Amino acid sequence: MADFSAPLKAPIYVCLLTYGCQMNILDSQILSGNLTRQGFVVVDDETAADAVLFITCSVRDLAERKVLGKAGKLNVKRNRRPEVVLGVTGCMAELKGESLLGGKNVFDFVAGTHKRHLIPELLLRALCKRAAAAEVTAVNAEALERLGIALSPYMDECAPSSERLFAVGRNESGEGPDELEAMRPRPWQAFVEIMRGCSNFCSYCVVPYARGPEVSRPAEEILKELETLAGSGCVEVTLLGQNVNSYGKDLPKGSLSFPELLEKAAKIEGLKWLRFVTSNPQDISDDLIALMASEKKICRYLHFPLQSGSNRILKMMNRKYTLEQYLEKVAKLKAAMPDLWLAGDLIVGFPGETLEDFQATLAAVEKIDYANNFLFKYSERPGTAAARLKDDVPLEEKKRRHAELMALQGRLTHEHLKSLVGTTQEVLVEGHSKRNRDVLQGRTTHYANVVFEGDPSLIGKFVPVRMESATPLTLYGSCERLTGEEKLTNEKETS
């Protein structure tokens, strides 16, 4: 019996293509670490890979279409390297399952959201089957020779097999990949998963079906990971969960609640900034608001999805709050933290949404004064409750409403950024600007994007930046040097 967890005898090159949310980004980082430990080499260039693994999202139809389109293009390139494996994991793999194998599909294996730990074995089995069937050419001769060495312990067991390489469904044993092995491209920043799944069943959302019910990680395991990260130089952590406010509800009585976990995390020496996503409005507590207000390590930015400004639509979405209850929570948050910036999620064109419903959303956005919003046109997701409703808002009307909402949010975002001009903000430098490698890019506590001139040695560090101008999406500033007695301020200086 072959040991599919044994170190490889020769390198196998794997490219991970990641789509979707922060949870998928973390999954990619964890898989990168697990594969690297075994001897795989993770590469960014898909053309140099022996295998390409798609880490997928199913929240929107567009996300799935992007994956299928990209996979189709890569399949054409297998005319030159037929031994290359294409695999799929994540929400799309869990929901579509075995239908992604065979027929016109190009994938060699499927691993659902609860079967990440099986990916190395599925990958090796798929490579054996393809390598055994591939003809040697001038293009792939060197790669096949290397793969022959790496796959030699598995070839006899795997190559002749007609087994469909498919693994989805709940993992009852609780076995999973080692989260502590995640390979993070920026060692000073980290996503840390505190829970998986969702139990809210919003009528438009596939997440409960793709990731299962809410399951919290033990607090001691999370805090140990945070301490390890801090000890290795990590200064900013984002705690992840489909609904972080529900953390601990599935754990034994006496376990930490989310505010209690966050309070302990804030006491870890070395961690300077804490963020968390996503926060479901119905579950945010007064204890959490009080902690956020008193703990300066918790950043002044909160993702707080509304989805619609119409109570009728909110009820159809199975959101468990009214607009009035949402606004009450917003009032509490802003009273406790006047400098807090809010971000939201909104869906336009939900089945049955009238112009009056849409106008209610526009009015709510204006009233709440969001700093940012993630805006989506409704797309039907098979298997959800909303899929049983008539998708009666025409696509062109969805596009029109989306554009109008984008314009409104663009104005609000620009106003928030302009409010910081003339102030000095602490900025965590993330790297070079994507548009101009000669300047640096970073984020404020409000998650505002900042570009400024500075030495590359500042990357990964906190620096004071004087904000000089603002475009609709970006602040531009200059790096300042402050003496020990000077303090950063979020208030404009008076002349």
C-alpha positions, 0 to 999 in steps of 0.5 A: 500500500503506497504512502501518499503522505511520504516525502517526494523523491523528486519535485512536482510543481503545482500552481494554485489558482484562488477565487473568492473570499478571504477563506479561500485565500487562507485555504490556498495558503494552508494547502501551499504549506501542506504541499511544500512540507511533502516536497511539492513546489508551489509556483505562480506560473501555471505554464511551469506547473505539473498540476493546476489546482483551482480553489473555487467560489460558488457565491456568484455564478460569475465566479464559477464561469471564471473557473470553467473558462480558465480550466478550458484554456488550460486544457487546450495547452495539454495538447503539448503537455498531456500529463498536466493535471487539473484539479478543483477544490472549494465550494464549487467542488463541494456543490457540483461534486462528481458532475465536474468529472467526465463528459466535456469537463476537463478536471482530473479530480474533485476535492470538496471543502471538507476533504482538503487533507486528501488533496496530496493523494488525489493529486498524486493518483491523478498524476500517475494516471496522466503520466502513464498515458502521456506520449514522450515528446521533445516538449515534455520529455524532461518533465516526464522523466522527473515525474517518473522519479517522483511518482515511482512509489505510486505508479503500480497502484494508481496508473491502471486504475479507472477509479474516479478521483472524487471526494466530497461530503462531511469529514466525520473524523474531523481530520483536516490539513494542518492550519499552522503550516500555512504559507503566508506571502506577507509574514507580517500579516495573517488570516486565521480561521476561527470557525467554518461553515454557516447556519443562517441559511440566507435564501440566496446563499450556498455557503451552508450547503458548501461549507456545512453548519457552523463549527468553531475551532477550540479557543486554545488552538486559535490562541496558540496559532496567534502566539506562534504568528506573533513570535515570528513577526506577524503584527496584523491578524484578520480572524475569519468566519462566515459569521464570527459573532456566532463563534463558540455557540457550538462549543461546550458550555463555558467556552469563550464567546467571540468578544472573550476570544478577541480580548485574549487575542488583543493581549498577545504581545507583538500583535498590533492590529486585529481585524475580523470578518464577517460580522452578521448584524443580528448577532453583534453584541453590546459586549463586542461593541464595548470591547472594540471601543476600549481596545485600540488594537482592534482596527476602526473598520467593520464589515457589517453586511446589510444586503437590502434597505427594504424590510420586505426584501430582507424578510425574503432573504431570510435576514434575521433583522429589520432595517430599523434594528440594523440602524440601531446597531449602527447608532450604537457602534458610531456612538462608541467609536465615532472614528469607525468606518463601516463596510457593507454588502448589498444585492440588487435585483433580488427576486421581487425587488421593486423600484421602491425597494431599491430606493429604500436601499439607496436611502439606507446607504446614504443614511448609514454613510458607508466607507465601502460597499461590496455590491452584487447583482443577484444571480440564482444559486441552485439549491437555495430557497431563492432559486424557487422564486421567479428571477423577475428583475431583467438583467439590464435593470439589475445593471442599471441599479448596480451602476446607480448604487456604485455611483452613490457609494463611490461618492461616499467613499471619496468623502471618507478618504478626503476627510483624512487629508491633512491628517497623519495616519499610522499605516502598515506598509504592505508592499510596492504599489501595483501601478508604480513599483517606485512607490509604496502602498499600505493601509490605515486602521480604517483599511483606507488604501494609501500610496506614498514614497518611501524606502522598501525597507519600510515594507511590513512596518508601521509608519506615520504618513501625512495625507496630502490628497485623495482620489475616489479610491486612494489616499496619497501622502508623504512619510513623516518622522515623528519624535517620541513625544509626538502622537499620531492624530486622526484630527485635522490640524488647525492653522 
